[in-house]
């Protein structure tokens, strides 16, 4: 176990290049099970969740070789069955993504309930309803076990636009017989990245970027090379850091289409920045002032499926709001446990009212002071790092494995900007 010790209050400066998208690389790694040929992945972030999923693939019989710091070759021809190892699976929410490709390839998959962040109920019904529609029998008594002699394409309307549900059903459908039309599908950038990767390997997917995907099944996929897209959530996190610490930072490898709603929300929080093709310059030295709605009404920030504001950015946005002049309401619609991290911000001096598990009211700016903290999940953990870097005095953050699950070498990137942060044994 390790901890971060952070001395806050420093003004930062410099340039940041984000790692590859955590939310794209995990389904892409699972999708390598759909072919027995070698797949080369570029811009792979060496984060905890990725390393755990690679360990699972290797235990199943795959070979995985790092050919460069962030380049990986995977061959799953040695995989002989679909029973997922229990210990690693329970450390990782993304282990559920193995269900679709293992079912499609072997006609059988058995895996324990997945682990991951504790941010409230995270239903899996969409996964199993979709796979059942393709022809699988589903047993969820204890472990999850699915069987199918052959999957058949069909018309599926998802009961919610679940990201991982869409990805699981999509991966199974590429090897199903016939055409699958997947409606009310998630269309986040990482879902699009998975679709492009599968098409590179020989899948036939149309409608990428929309909420209706059409998949014509094929008998098999081949090898290929795919580059993981930049992590727009990491870009958003560093934008928040710049605003909170009154720093000017330059962020590279930005895909403007990934950032449109994040930009809108950050501007509502008073953040000022300049877009320059594939980079953004955050002018953190300018005042943060909440932009009220018309008639001076208090603004509300909601999360929702893409292309609306992503739930994974709510913790960052709330933390930024503690340093902005004004009042804003945040409405977290997707998870009933994500808001509880705000207790830590209140302990540091933030003025936040937790109305219920889904809503908080933030009034700022509030001077923050250092505190002893514990990271509850990936995004809240990074939010506490931002708060500590903004605060006066020293903060100690425990349980930083959650931060490591989503951010590669984060303390090195922060020190390069002038932050005072150390990783020490807990």
N, C-alpha and C positions, 0 to 999 in steps of 0.2 A: 504494500500500500504506500502511496505517495501523497504529497500535499503541495500546494502552491503557497509561497509566502510572497506577498505583494506589498510594496511600498507605493502608495498612491500619490496623486497630485502632480505627476510629471507631465509636461507638454510633450507630445510625441511628434515625429515628423518622418517622412520617408515614403517608400513605395512598397506595395504588397501585391503579390501574385497568388491567387487562391489555388488550393489543391483541387484535384478532381472531385466531382460530386459524389458524396457518400450515398445519396439516394439513387444515383444511377448505377454506380459500380456494383452494388449488392445484387440487384436483379440480373445485371449483365454476367456476374460470376455464376449465378445460378443457371443462367441460360447456356453456359458452356456445356452443361450436361446433355444438351439436345444434339450434340454432334460428337463423333468419335475422332474427329480430326483436331489438330492443334489450333487454338485461338490465341492470338496475341492482343493484349490489352495495353494501351498506353495511357499515361497520365493517371495511373492508379494511386490513390492516396494510401499511404501506409498508416492507417488508423486501426484502432483496436477491432472494430466490427469487421473490417476487411480481413484482418489476420485470422480472426476466429472462423469466418466463413471459409477461408482457404484451408484451414485445419480440418474443417468438416469434409470438404471435397477430397482432401488427401486421405482422410480416414476411410472415405467411401471407395478409394482406389485410384483417384486422379493423381497426376503429377503436376506440380506447379513450380516454375523456376523464374526467379527474378533475374532478368537480363540487364536491368539498369535500375536506378533508384526507384523509378516509378513505372517500369515496364515489366510485364508479367506474361509468361507463356503457360497456358494450361492445356492439358490433354486429358480427357476423361474416358479414353477407350478402356482403361483398366477397371472402371466401375462395373460391378457385377450385380448390383441389387439396389433396392430402394428403401432400405431401413436406415434412418438417420441417427447417428450417435446421440445419446441422450445428454451427456454432460455439456458439450459445446452448444447444442441446440438450445438449451435452457438459458444460456448466456446471451442469446441473440434473438431479437425480434424477427430479423430477416430470415431466420431458418425456415419460416413458413413458406418462403419463396421457392424452396426445394420441392414442394408438393407437386406443382404443375409439371416441371420438366421431368422429374423422376417417374411420375405417373404416365406421361406420354411415352417415355422411352422403355420402361419396364412393365407397364401395366399394373404396377403395385407400388405403393409408398406407405411407409409407417414412420411417424415422427411424433415426439412428445410436444405438448403445448410450448410455444416459443416464449422466450424471456424478453429482455429489453427494458425500455423506460417505464417507470411507474407514473403515468400521467392520467390515470383513470381507465375506465373500461375501454377496451379496444376490440371490438367485435370482429369475428372471423366468418360470420355467416355468409358474407358475399363470396368468399373464396369457394366454400363448399357448395353453395347453391349453383354457382357457375360451373364448377367441375362436374357436379351431378348432371347438369343440363347437357354436358358433352358426353355423358354416358357412364360416369363413374359411380360406383356404389361407395357410400361414405359411412364410416363408423367412427363416432367421436366419443365413445365410452372410455374415458381415461386418455390413452394415446389416440392420435388421429390416424386412421387407416383407410386408404382408398384403393379400389381395384377397378380395372376396366380391361376387358379383352381387347377392345378397340374403341378409341374415341371417335365420335362422329360430329361433324360441324352442325351448327344449329343457329337459330336466332335467339340471342340472349339480351334481356334488358336487366341491367344490374339494379339492385334495390338501393344502392348508394354508389357514388363514383369513387369507390375505394381505390387508392393507388396500388397497394400490394395485391388487392383482389383482382384488379384489372391486369396486372403483370402476370399473376399466376395463371389466370384463365387464358391470357394471350399466349403464354409459353406453351401451354398444353394444346391450344388450338392450332399452332403452326404444324404439328405432326398429326392432327386429326384428319379423318377422311372427309373431304368435301369442304364447303364454305361455312365459316362462322361469321356472323354479324354481331358485333359486341356494341350494344347501345348503352348510353349513360356511362360511358367509360371515362376514367380519369385521363387527363391530357396534359399533366405537368411536364416540364422540360425533361425530367428523368424518365418518364414513361416514353416520351418521344425518342430519347436516346436509346432505350432498350429496343424500340421498334426499328430504328435505323441499324442497330447492331444485328438484329435478327435478319433483316433484309440483306445485309452484307453476307450473311452465312447462307443465303438462299431461300429464306422465307418470303412469302408474298403477302405483305400487309399494306393496305391502303387506308387513307383517311387519317394519316399521322398528324397529330396536332389538333384533331377534332374530337368530339365525344362519341363518334361512331367509327369503329374500326372494322374493316372487312378483311378477314384472313382466309386465304385459300390454302388449305392444308397441303403438305408435301410429304413424300415418303422419308426424306432425310435431309439434313443440312450438312454443309461442308465447313472447312476451316476458314479463317480470315483474320483481319486486323481491325480493331475498333479503338478509337480514342475517346476516353471519358471526358465529358464536357466539364467546364469550370463550375465550381460549387457556388451558385448564386446566394445560398444561405450564408456561406462564409463571407462573401462580398458584403452582404447586408450587415453582418456582425461587425466587420471592420468599419463600415460607414457609421454604425452606431458608436463605436469606440472613438472615432474622430470627433463626432459631435459632442460626446460626453466629456472628453478630455481637452476640448477647445484646441484641437490639433488639425493641421492640414495634411491629409494623406492622399496619395495617388493609388488607385486600385486598377490593376490591369486584368486582361482576359475577361472583360465584361461583355456579355451578350445582352444588348439593350432589350430585346424581346423578353428575356427572362426577368427583367427588373422593373417593368412598367408599373405594376401595382405597388411594389415596394417603394419606388420613387414617389408615387402619389402619396402614400401614407407618410413617408419620411418628410415630405414637404409640408404635410398637414401638421407635423410635429415641429416645424420651423427649421428643419435642416436645410442648409444651402449647399449646393454642389453644382458642378459643371460637367456635362456629358461630352465626351470627346471620342467618338467612334467606339473603339473597344476598351475604353478606360473611363473612369470617373474620378474627378478631383473634388474632395470634400473640403469645404471651407469651414472648418470647425471653429475658427477664431471669431465667427460672426454669431450674434445672439440667437438663442433658440427661443422662439415665441410660437406657442400653439396658434394655429389658424382656426378661428372659430367658424362655425357654419353661418349661413345667412341669418340676419337679425340678431347677431351676437349669441347664437345658440351654442351650447357646449357640444363639441364634435364627438362622434362615436366611431371607433375603429373596430371592425368585425373581421374575423377570419372566415374563410369559405373555400371550397374546392377551386382549383385553377380555372380561370385566370384571376381569381380574387386574391386577397392578401393571405399568404400561406400561414397555417397554424404554427409552423416551426419558427416563424419570425415574431410571434406574439411576445415571447419573453424579452427579446431584444428591444422591441418597440416600447414595452412597458418601462423597461429600465432607462431608455433614452428619455422618456416622458418625465421621469423624476427630475431631470435637469432643465426642463423647458418651462418657460413662463406661461402659466395658464392651467386649465383643467380639461381633462379628456377622459372619456369612458371607453373601456376596452371590453369587448364581448367575445369571449372564447366559446365558440359553438360546437367544437368538434370533440373536446376531451374535458372530462369533469375533474381532472386533477392537476391541470397545468398551472393554474393560478396560485397554488399554495406556496410556491417559492417566494411570493411577495412578502411573506412574513420575514424573510431574511433582509429584504430591502427596507422594510419598516424598522427592523432592528438597527439598520445603519443610518436611519434618520429620514427616510423617505416618507412622504405623506400619501398614504394609499389606504383606501377603504375597500375591503373585500366584501362585496355585497352578497355574493353567493358563489358556489364553485365555478361559475361561468363569467362573472362580471366583477371588474374592479374600477374604481374611480381614482385617478392620479392627479394631484395638484402639485405644481412645482413653480420655481426650482427649489430643491431641498439640498442643503449641504450634507454630504454623506461622510460618515466617519468609519474608520477601519473596524473590522469585526472578525470573529471566528465563525466560519460558514461551512456548509456542506452542500456539495453538488447533488441535486436530486435526479437530474436527467441531462441529456446532452445540451439542449438549448438553454435551459435555466442555468446550467453550470457555466456556460460561456457568458451569460448575462451577469452572473455574480463576478466573473473575472473583470468584465467591463466596469461594474460598480466599484470593485476594489481599486482599479486603476484610476478611477475618478475621485475616490474618497481621500480624505485627509487621514494620514496615519497608516498603520500596518494592518493588513488582513491576512488571515490564514484560511485557505479553502481545502477541505478534506474531500475524500471520495472523488478525486479528479479523474479516475478512470472513465467516468462518464464524458468528461471533456475530450479525453483521448479517443473516445469512440467516434467522434465527429470532426476533430480538428487535428491536422497533422503538424507535429512539432510546434505547437502553438506558442510555447514560451520562447523558442528561438526566434520566431517571427516577431513577437512582441519586443524582445530585447533589441532586435535590429532596428526597431523604431524609437528606442530610447526608454522603454518601460523597465521598471525595476521589479523583476519577477524571478523567483528561484523555484526549482523543483527539488524537494527534499524528501527523505524517507519520513513516513508518518509515524 
